[in-house]
Amino acid sequence: MGFKQRIGRAWRHLRSSSGEAKRAFPETTLSAISEAITAGEQTHRGEVRLIVEKGLPFEDAWDGVSNRQRALALFADYGVWDTEDNCGVLIYINLAEHKVDIVADRGIDRRIDSATWQTVCRTMTEGFSQGRFHDATLAAIGQVNELLRQHFPANGSRANELPDKPLML
């Protein structure tokens, strides 16, 4: 990445504001997302975590950290990998770049391929490009819940291992 691209990318992330993030994901949307995750987890064994980041930390943007690399780091940092059945799924949204990545734990990754996850990501990015953050995110969570229901149906009651409330960074 050239110097001009590095500056442009770092600047885009640096000027991303919490206000823009709150407009894209107001409290009503965050509550609806939380409810959708909670309801979905009653029907499958997966643990879904959604993290929305207004922009990468300056150093990461400057160093060219990709959206995927950041998602993998957050997957580890927030213990999405640390579920009893290896069934954690992270949906990571980078608002500065309107990019989405999904990282699935090894138990799920063996059954659901990356092309399927990319379809879910497109549901969000296409909606985001039209300003439909609420609807696009809920549609994608519905898709994730359906995939997990197909491949990892619920088998009785179990503890909720990850917070259902979206995390705003």
N, C-alpha and C positions, 0 to 999 in steps of 0.2 A: 504494500500500500504506500503510495507516494505521500510526500509531506503535506500537500494541499488536501488530499483525501483524509489524512489523519486529523488535520486541523478541523476540517468540515465535520467529520464524524464526532470528534470530541466536543466541538461547539454545540452540535445538535443535541447531544446527550446532556451537556452541561446546562443548556437553557431550558430543558424539559422541566416543567414545573409541577408541583404538587396540586396546584389549582387545576391544571389541565387533566391530571389523573383523576381528580375528584369529579370533574365534569363528565369524563368518560365513564367513570365507575362511582356514581353517587351511592350514598348509603342504601337507598332502596334497591339498587342493582346488586350491591354486595350481599344484602340480606336474601335476595332472590337466588343468587348463586349458592349461598350457604345452604338454603333450603333444598335446592336441587341436588346438591352433593349429598346432603343428609338422606333425602328420599332415595336417591340412587343406591347409596351404600346399604340400604335395607334389602335390596334385591340382588346384591352380588357380594363377593368377598374382597373386592378391590378397595383400596384406600386412595381417594382422590384429593390432591392438594393443588390449589390454584394460587399462583403468585403473579402479581402485577407490579412491574417496575417502571417508574416514569422514565428512567434512562439509566444506562450503565454508569457505574462510578467512573469519574474522569480517567483514572489510570487505565481501567479496562478498555474504555472507548479509544483512548490514545494508543494503547498497545495492540489494538486490533482483535480483542477477544470477540469471538463470534457469538451469535445468539445461542447456538448449540452449546458452546463451551460454558457460557454463563448458566444456562439451564442445568447442565451437568453439575456445576459447582453448587448451585442452589439445591439440587436434588440431594447432594451429600450434606450440605450445611444444615438443612432443615430435616434431615433424617427420613426422607421419603423412602429411602431404601430399607429402612429399619422396621419392617413390619413382619409379623409372625409368618405369614404365607408368602413373603417376597412379592407382594401384590400392590405396591405403591405406584401411583401415577402422578407425575407433576405436569401441570399445564402452566407453562411460563409465557407471560405476555410482556414484551418490551414495547412500551408505548412510543418511545422516541423514534423507533424504526418501524412501528406497526408490524412487528414480527412475532410469531408464536412458535414455540417448540414444545413437544411433548416427550417426556422421558419416562419410560416404564421400567419397573424393576424386572429382574431376570425371570421371575416366574411368569410374568405377563408377556415379556418380550419374546419368549419362546413360542407364543401362540398368536400374537398379533403383530403383523409385519409393519415396517416403516411406511410403506405406501398407504396403508390404512390410516395411520396416524397423520400422515401428510394431508389426507382428505379432510380430517377433522380440523387440522390447522387452517386449511383453506376456507372452511366454513367461517372461521373467525376473521381471518385477514380480509376476505371479500366483504364481510359485514362491516368491519372496521373502516374500510375504504369509503363506505357510504355513511359513516357516522353511527352505525347501528351496534354499538358496543354491547348494550344490554341483550338484545335479541340474539345476536351472533354468538355471544358467550354462552347463553342458556341453551341454544341449539347445539353447540359443540359439547357441552356437558351432557346433554341428552344422548348424543352419539357415543360419548365415552361410556356412559352408564349402560347403554344398550350393548356395546361391545363386551363390557365386563360381565353383563348379565348372561350373554351367550356363552362366553368362555369360562367364566368363574361364577356360576350361580350361587346364591346364598345357600348355606347348609346348616341353618340354625342361627341362633343369636350369638353375637360375638361383640367384643369390646371395640369401640371406635378408637383407632390407634393414632390418627392424625387429625388435627383441627379441620373442621369443615368450612370455617370462615376464611374467605380469601385474605391473603396477606398482601398489603400494599407497601412497597418499598420506595 
